[in-house]
Amino acid sequence: MFEEKTYRKVRIVFVANVITLAFCLALVLTKAPDESNDQLSLYGMAMVIYGILIAFSIDRRSIYYEILSFIATNAVLGYLYWHTPDSMATILFYFYAVQIALQYNPRYSLIGSMLISCIYIAVSLSQAEGIVENRLSIYMHSLLIINMNVLVQHLSQLEGRALSQSEKVNQLLNQMESSYKMVSSLAEKDELTNLYNYRSFRQRLNEMQPSNIAILLLDVDYFKVFNDSYGHLCGDAVLRDIAIVLKNSLRERDMIFRYGGEEFAVILQCNNEQEIQAAALRISNNIEQHAFHFGDETELHVTVSIGYGIGDEKIKTAEELFKIADDALYNAKDSGRNLIGCPNGEICTSDLSSLLKVM
C-alpha cells in the first residue's frame, strides 16, 4: 500500500487523466461526429479499462499485475491517440508519466517513461505526413514526457527527505518533551517515597486559598533512634511504608507530601474540624498498628506525632495556616509524642474513636 499522501497524489493524476480523456472524446465528436459515433462504445470501454487499471494498481503490489496494467494502459493510450491526434490526447502521455513517477521506484519509473515516449513517437510518426516541423514537435514532446517524469521523481524525493527530516524533528521534540516531563516529575516527586516533595508542597500551598483548606503535619517519633538501632536502609523502608499507609488512610483528592527527612504533610480541601480530626486519628492509628518488616526483623512498629491547622476567613495567607499546623505539631511532640495537636494549642485527648467513621 502507498502512503496516504502518495495515494492522494495518484488519485489526483487519475482524475486529471479521466478529465483529459473526456476532452479528447468531446473533440472527436465535435470534429467528426458521424465517424465518432461508430466508435463511441470502443472509446467508452477504453476509458473504463483505463480507469480500472489505474484504480486497482494503487492497491495491488503484485509485479505481474503492475506489468499487465502498464502494458494495457499504454495500449489504451496508443489507441486513443491514434484516433485523436490532438494536443489534449498528448497531455495523457504527460499525466501517465507523472503517475508512474509517483507509483514506481525511480529505475522502473524512468524505463516506463521512456517506453511511453517511444509509443508516443511511434504513433505520432505514423501520422506526421513527413513534415519536418511535425517530426521536431514529436521529438520535443517525447523528451518533455521523460523530463516530466524525472522532475516529478526529484520533487517526490525532495518531499520524502523533507518529511523524513520533519519526522526526525518531531521525534526529537517528543524526546525533549518526554525528558522535560521526566525532569519535571523528578523535580516534584520524592525519589524514596514517590510522594510530592517539599518544593511541590510550597508551590501547591501558595496556589490555594487558605480559607478552603486544612494542613496536617506529621513527624515520625524518635526516628533518629530508630535509624541508629536498625540502620538507615531499614529507616528508608519504613518511610516508604508510611507513604503507602498515608495513601490508604486518605481520600484520592487529598495531597500528600514528604516535607522533610521523617516529616510528612497533607493538604486537605476541607475546613470541617471534625473531619480533620478524623483524618489525623485514622493516620495515627493506621501507622501505629502497621507492622513494618525489614530483613530479619519480624515486626517493627513506629508512631507519629500530628499537628493540624484549619483555614478560615481570619487566616489571610497560607504561611499563617502552616505556622498554626507547625506549632500544633511541636506541641504534640513536646507533650509526649504519638499525639494529635490541635490549632488552639491543646492536645486531642478526648475519646475520638467515634470519629473514625467520619470521611
Backbone torsions as a table, in degrees:
resi	resn	phi	psi	omega
1	MET	NA	144.3	176.5
2	PHE	-79.7	160.8	171.0
3	GLU	-66.2	158.0	-173.6
4	GLU	-60.1	-40.6	-178.7
5	LYS	-66.0	-44.1	178.4
6	THR	-63.8	-40.1	178.5
7	TYR	-58.4	-43.3	179.7
8	ARG	-64.2	-40.2	179.4
9	LYS	-62.9	-45.0	179.8
10	VAL	-62.4	-38.7	177.9
11	ARG	-64.0	-38.3	178.3
12	ILE	-62.7	-44.0	178.7
13	VAL	-63.7	-40.4	178.3
14	PHE	-59.5	-45.5	178.6
15	VAL	-62.2	-41.2	178.4
16	ALA	-61.9	-39.7	177.6
17	ASN	-61.1	-46.0	-178.0
18	VAL	-64.2	-41.6	178.3
19	ILE	-61.5	-42.9	179.4
20	THR	-63.9	-40.1	176.1
21	LEU	-59.3	-42.0	-179.9
22	ALA	-62.9	-40.4	177.0
23	PHE	-63.7	-41.0	178.9
24	CYS	-59.6	-46.4	-179.8
25	LEU	-64.6	-38.0	178.9
26	ALA	-63.7	-40.9	178.5
27	LEU	-63.7	-42.8	179.6
28	VAL	-62.1	-44.3	-179.6
29	LEU	-64.6	-33.2	-179.8
30	THR	-72.0	-42.9	-175.6
31	LYS	-75.4	-43.1	-176.7
32	ALA	-140.6	73.7	-174.2
33	PRO	-60.5	-36.3	-178.0
34	ASP	-68.0	-46.3	-179.6
35	GLU	-68.5	-36.7	-176.4
36	SER	-68.1	-35.0	-178.6
37	ASN	-61.7	-30.5	179.9
38	ASP	-68.8	-30.7	-175.8
39	GLN	-107.8	10.5	-176.5
40	LEU	-59.5	-40.9	179.8
41	SER	-63.9	-37.7	178.4
42	LEU	-65.3	-42.1	177.0
43	TYR	-61.8	-44.4	179.5
44	GLY	-61.8	-42.4	178.0
45	MET	-63.6	-39.9	178.4
46	ALA	-61.4	-41.1	178.4
47	MET	-63.1	-43.4	-179.9
48	VAL	-62.7	-47.1	179.3
49	ILE	-60.6	-45.4	-179.6
50	TYR	-60.4	-45.4	179.8
51	GLY	-64.2	-42.0	179.9
52	ILE	-63.5	-44.1	-178.9
53	LEU	-62.3	-43.8	-179.7
54	ILE	-67.0	-46.7	-177.2
55	ALA	-62.3	-44.2	-177.3
56	PHE	-76.1	-27.7	-179.5
57	SER	-70.2	-15.8	176.5
58	ILE	-67.1	-40.6	-175.7
59	ASP	-93.8	-28.0	-177.0
60	ARG	-83.8	135.0	178.5
61	ARG	-116.2	9.3	177.9
62	SER	-68.8	129.8	-177.9
63	ILE	-62.9	-36.4	-179.8
64	TYR	-67.3	-41.0	179.7
65	TYR	-64.8	-41.2	-177.7
66	GLU	-68.8	-37.6	175.9
67	ILE	-62.6	-46.2	179.3
68	LEU	-61.3	-44.2	-179.3
69	SER	-65.5	-36.2	179.0
70	PHE	-64.4	-46.8	-179.6
71	ILE	-63.3	-46.8	-177.8
72	ALA	-65.2	-40.9	179.7
73	THR	-62.9	-43.0	178.7
74	ASN	-66.1	-35.3	176.3
75	ALA	-63.0	-41.1	178.0
76	VAL	-65.3	-43.2	178.5
77	LEU	-60.5	-46.8	179.6
78	GLY	-60.6	-41.8	-179.5
79	TYR	-63.5	-46.6	-178.6
80	LEU	-65.0	-42.8	-178.2
81	TYR	-69.1	-31.4	177.8
82	TRP	-61.2	-40.3	-178.2
83	HIS	-91.8	-9.7	-178.8
84	THR	-136.3	68.0	-179.4
85	PRO	-73.0	73.2	-174.1
86	ASP	-132.5	162.8	-179.9
87	SER	-62.2	-32.7	178.1
88	MET	-65.1	-38.9	177.9
89	ALA	-67.9	-33.7	178.0
90	THR	-62.5	-35.1	-179.5
91	ILE	-60.1	-29.8	178.5
92	LEU	-57.9	-39.0	179.1
93	PHE	-65.5	-38.5	177.5
94	TYR	-64.1	-45.4	-178.8
95	PHE	-63.6	-39.4	-179.5
96	TYR	-69.4	-34.0	175.1
97	ALA	-62.0	-39.7	176.5
98	VAL	-65.9	-41.9	-177.5
99	GLN	-62.1	-46.9	-178.1
100	ILE	-71.9	-23.8	174.2
101	ALA	-64.8	-32.3	178.4
102	LEU	-83.1	-29.6	-172.7
103	GLN	-86.4	-38.7	-170.0
104	TYR	-110.4	165.2	176.5
105	ASN	-70.5	161.8	-170.9
106	PRO	-53.6	-41.1	-176.2
107	ARG	-63.8	-52.6	-178.5
108	TYR	-68.0	-32.5	179.4
109	SER	-64.8	-42.9	179.7
110	LEU	-65.6	-43.5	177.3
111	ILE	-60.6	-42.1	179.4
112	GLY	-62.2	-43.3	-179.8
113	SER	-65.1	-34.7	177.1
114	MET	-66.7	-39.9	177.1
115	LEU	-65.2	-40.8	177.3
116	ILE	-60.7	-44.0	179.9
117	SER	-61.5	-40.6	178.8
118	CYS	-63.6	-41.3	178.0
119	ILE	-62.9	-42.1	178.9
120	TYR	-61.2	-43.5	179.9
121	ILE	-63.8	-45.8	-176.8
122	ALA	-60.6	-46.1	-179.1
123	VAL	-69.7	-40.0	-176.9
124	SER	-68.1	-41.8	-178.4
125	LEU	-64.1	-31.3	179.7
126	SER	-67.4	-16.8	-178.7
127	GLN	-117.6	8.1	-175.2
128	ALA	-78.1	-16.3	176.7
129	GLU	59.8	28.6	173.2
130	GLY	72.2	4.5	179.8
131	ILE	-77.0	127.6	-174.5
132	VAL	-61.7	-42.1	-178.8
133	GLU	-60.6	-38.8	178.9
134	ASN	-64.6	-40.9	179.3
135	ARG	-63.5	-43.5	179.0
136	LEU	-61.1	-41.8	178.5
137	SER	-62.4	-39.1	179.6
138	ILE	-64.5	-44.9	-179.7
139	TYR	-65.5	-38.3	179.2
140	MET	-62.9	-45.7	179.8
141	HIS	-64.2	-38.2	-179.4
142	SER	-64.2	-39.6	177.0
143	LEU	-68.1	-38.7	179.0
144	LEU	-65.1	-34.3	176.8
145	ILE	-60.9	-45.4	179.0
146	ILE	-66.2	-43.5	-179.7
147	ASN	-63.8	-36.6	177.1
148	MET	-61.6	-41.5	178.3
149	ASN	-62.2	-46.5	-179.0
150	VAL	-64.5	-40.9	179.9
151	LEU	-61.0	-45.3	179.8
152	VAL	-64.8	-38.1	176.3
153	GLN	-58.0	-48.8	-179.0
154	HIS	-62.3	-42.6	178.8
155	LEU	-62.5	-39.9	178.7
156	SER	-65.2	-41.1	178.8
157	GLN	-64.5	-41.8	178.2
158	LEU	-63.6	-40.8	178.0
159	GLU	-64.6	-40.9	178.4
160	GLY	-61.3	-41.9	178.0
161	ARG	-65.5	-41.1	178.6
162	ALA	-62.3	-42.2	178.6
163	LEU	-65.6	-38.7	178.8
164	SER	-62.8	-44.9	178.0
165	GLN	-64.0	-38.9	178.9
166	SER	-63.4	-40.7	177.7
167	GLU	-63.8	-40.3	178.6
168	LYS	-64.0	-41.4	178.3
169	VAL	-63.3	-42.8	178.6
170	ASN	-63.2	-40.2	177.3
171	GLN	-62.3	-42.8	179.4
172	LEU	-64.0	-42.0	178.0
173	LEU	-64.1	-39.5	178.0
174	ASN	-64.9	-39.6	177.2
175	GLN	-64.2	-41.9	178.6
176	MET	-64.2	-41.1	178.4
177	GLU	-64.0	-42.8	178.5
178	SER	-63.3	-41.9	178.8
179	SER	-64.6	-40.2	179.3
180	TYR	-62.8	-43.1	179.0
181	LYS	-63.7	-39.2	-179.8
182	MET	-65.6	-44.3	179.8
183	VAL	-64.5	-41.4	178.8
184	SER	-62.7	-40.2	178.6
185	SER	-64.0	-42.5	178.6
186	LEU	-64.7	-34.7	-179.6
187	ALA	-71.2	-27.1	-177.6
188	GLU	-95.5	-23.4	-173.4
189	LYS	-105.2	149.0	172.5
190	ASP	-83.6	126.6	-173.3
191	GLU	-64.7	-35.5	-175.7
192	LEU	-73.2	-49.1	-172.6
193	THR	-101.3	-12.4	-175.6
194	ASN	63.3	20.4	171.7
195	LEU	-91.1	166.8	173.3
196	TYR	-65.2	147.9	-174.4
197	ASN	-97.4	-172.7	-177.2
198	TYR	-59.5	-43.9	-179.5
199	ARG	-59.6	-44.6	179.2
200	SER	-65.2	-38.0	179.9
201	PHE	-61.0	-46.8	-180.0
202	ARG	-64.8	-39.2	-179.2
203	GLN	-66.0	-48.2	-179.3
204	ARG	-65.0	-37.8	-178.3
205	LEU	-63.6	-40.6	-179.1
206	ASN	-72.6	-20.7	-178.9
207	GLU	-85.3	-11.2	-172.4
208	MET	-107.7	153.3	176.2
209	GLN	-79.2	121.7	-176.1
210	PRO	-62.8	-22.4	-177.8
211	SER	-73.6	-14.0	-175.5
212	ASN	-108.0	4.0	-174.1
213	ILE	-130.5	168.9	171.7
214	ALA	-133.2	152.9	-179.3
215	ILE	-122.0	130.5	171.6
216	LEU	-110.2	130.5	173.9
217	LEU	-116.4	131.8	-176.9
218	LEU	-122.8	143.6	175.7
219	ASP	-135.8	127.5	179.8
220	VAL	-71.3	127.1	-175.3
221	ASP	-70.1	133.3	174.2
222	TYR	51.6	40.4	-175.5
223	PHE	-68.7	-31.1	177.9
224	LYS	-63.0	-41.6	177.9
225	VAL	-64.7	-39.2	178.9
226	PHE	-62.0	-44.8	178.5
227	ASN	-62.3	-42.1	-179.6
228	ASP	-65.2	-31.6	-177.1
229	SER	-81.7	-40.2	-172.8
230	TYR	-114.1	-9.8	178.9
231	GLY	98.7	157.5	-176.9
232	HIS	-69.0	-31.2	178.0
233	LEU	-63.6	-40.4	176.9
234	CYS	-66.3	-40.5	177.4
235	GLY	-60.0	-41.2	178.2
236	ASP	-62.9	-40.4	179.2
237	ALA	-63.7	-38.4	178.8
238	VAL	-65.0	-42.6	179.2
239	LEU	-63.0	-38.1	177.1
240	ARG	-64.0	-41.4	179.7
241	ASP	-67.1	-38.1	179.2
242	ILE	-61.7	-39.1	177.9
243	ALA	-59.9	-40.3	179.0
244	ILE	-67.1	-42.5	179.5
245	VAL	-62.5	-40.6	178.5
246	LEU	-61.6	-44.2	179.6
247	LYS	-62.0	-38.6	-179.1
248	ASN	-75.9	-16.9	-176.4
249	SER	-95.1	-10.7	-174.4
250	LEU	-121.6	173.0	177.8
251	ARG	-81.8	162.4	-178.5
252	GLU	-63.7	-32.7	-176.9
253	ARG	-79.8	-12.1	176.3
254	ASP	-74.5	135.0	-176.1
255	MET	-99.5	126.4	-175.8
256	ILE	-112.8	137.5	-177.2
257	PHE	-133.3	147.2	165.8
258	ARG	-91.9	106.2	-171.4
259	TYR	-78.6	-37.5	-179.8
260	GLY	-152.0	-155.4	-177.8
261	GLY	-53.4	-65.4	178.2
262	GLU	-117.6	22.1	-178.2
263	GLU	-108.3	139.3	179.0
264	PHE	-127.3	153.9	177.9
265	ALA	-134.0	148.2	177.9
266	VAL	-132.4	132.5	172.8
267	ILE	-107.7	120.8	-179.9
268	LEU	-113.7	132.9	177.7
269	GLN	-85.8	78.3	-175.2
270	CYS	-166.0	143.4	174.9
271	ASN	-126.8	25.6	176.5
272	ASN	-94.6	114.8	-173.2
273	GLU	-64.0	-33.5	179.5
274	GLN	-63.6	-41.8	178.6
275	GLU	-66.9	-38.0	180.0
276	ILE	-66.8	-43.2	177.8
277	GLN	-63.4	-38.4	178.2
278	ALA	-62.8	-42.2	178.9
279	ALA	-64.8	-42.9	179.5
280	ALA	-63.2	-43.6	-179.9
281	LEU	-65.6	-40.4	179.4
282	ARG	-62.1	-44.5	178.8
283	ILE	-61.5	-47.3	-177.8
284	SER	-60.6	-46.9	-179.1
285	ASN	-66.3	-43.4	-176.9
286	ASN	-65.1	-39.2	178.7
287	ILE	-70.1	-41.8	-179.2
288	GLU	-64.2	-35.5	-177.0
289	GLN	-87.0	-12.2	-177.4
290	HIS	-73.0	132.1	178.3
291	ALA	-93.2	115.5	178.4
292	PHE	-90.7	135.2	-179.4
293	HIS	-120.6	136.1	176.5
294	PHE	-157.0	123.7	177.5
295	GLY	58.6	-130.6	-177.4
296	ASP	-82.3	-11.0	-179.2
297	GLU	-72.6	121.4	-175.6
298	THR	-73.7	-43.4	-177.3
299	GLU	-151.1	125.8	176.4
300	LEU	-124.3	146.9	-179.4
301	HIS	-132.0	144.0	174.6
302	VAL	-133.6	164.6	175.2
303	THR	-126.9	166.5	178.7
304	VAL	-131.7	149.5	169.8
305	SER	-100.5	140.0	-174.4
306	ILE	-129.5	139.8	171.2
307	GLY	-131.4	145.3	-179.1
308	TYR	-136.0	155.2	174.6
309	GLY	-132.9	141.9	-176.9
310	ILE	-117.9	129.9	-179.2
311	GLY	-73.5	145.6	172.3
312	ASP	-151.2	-176.8	-174.4
313	GLU	-68.0	-22.8	-179.4
314	LYS	-74.2	-24.7	-178.5
315	ILE	-87.2	118.6	-174.0
316	LYS	-91.7	-30.6	-176.2
317	THR	-128.8	159.5	178.1
318	ALA	-67.2	-29.5	179.0
319	GLU	-64.9	-37.8	176.7
320	GLU	-62.2	-44.8	179.9
321	LEU	-63.8	-42.2	178.5
322	PHE	-62.8	-39.8	180.0
323	LYS	-62.5	-38.2	178.6
324	ILE	-63.8	-46.1	179.4
325	ALA	-66.0	-37.9	179.8
326	ASP	-66.1	-42.7	177.3
327	ASP	-63.4	-39.1	179.1
328	ALA	-65.3	-37.0	178.3
329	LEU	-65.1	-46.2	-180.0
330	TYR	-66.0	-31.4	175.9
331	ASN	-64.8	-41.0	178.2
332	ALA	-65.4	-39.3	179.6
333	LYS	-69.6	-41.4	-179.4
334	ASP	-70.4	-21.4	-176.9
335	SER	-89.8	2.6	175.1
336	GLY	129.6	-7.7	178.2
337	ARG	71.9	169.4	-173.0
338	ASN	53.9	38.7	-179.0
339	LEU	-130.3	168.7	177.7
340	ILE	-115.7	118.7	180.0
341	GLY	-91.0	132.8	-179.6
342	CYS	-93.4	158.4	-178.2
343	PRO	-68.1	-16.0	179.4
344	ASN	-86.1	7.7	178.1
345	GLY	89.7	3.2	-179.5
346	GLU	-104.2	171.3	176.4
347	ILE	-106.5	136.2	179.2
348	CYS	-74.5	90.1	-176.0
349	THR	-102.6	-10.4	-177.5
350	SER	-72.9	168.0	179.6
351	ASP	-70.2	111.2	-177.3
352	LEU	-106.9	12.3	-174.1
353	SER	-60.8	-30.3	-179.9
354	SER	-68.7	-20.0	-178.4
355	LEU	-74.5	-14.6	-176.6
356	LEU	-63.8	-19.3	179.4
357	LYS	-89.3	-6.4	179.9
358	VAL	-77.6	149.0	-177.6
359	MET	69.5	NA	NA
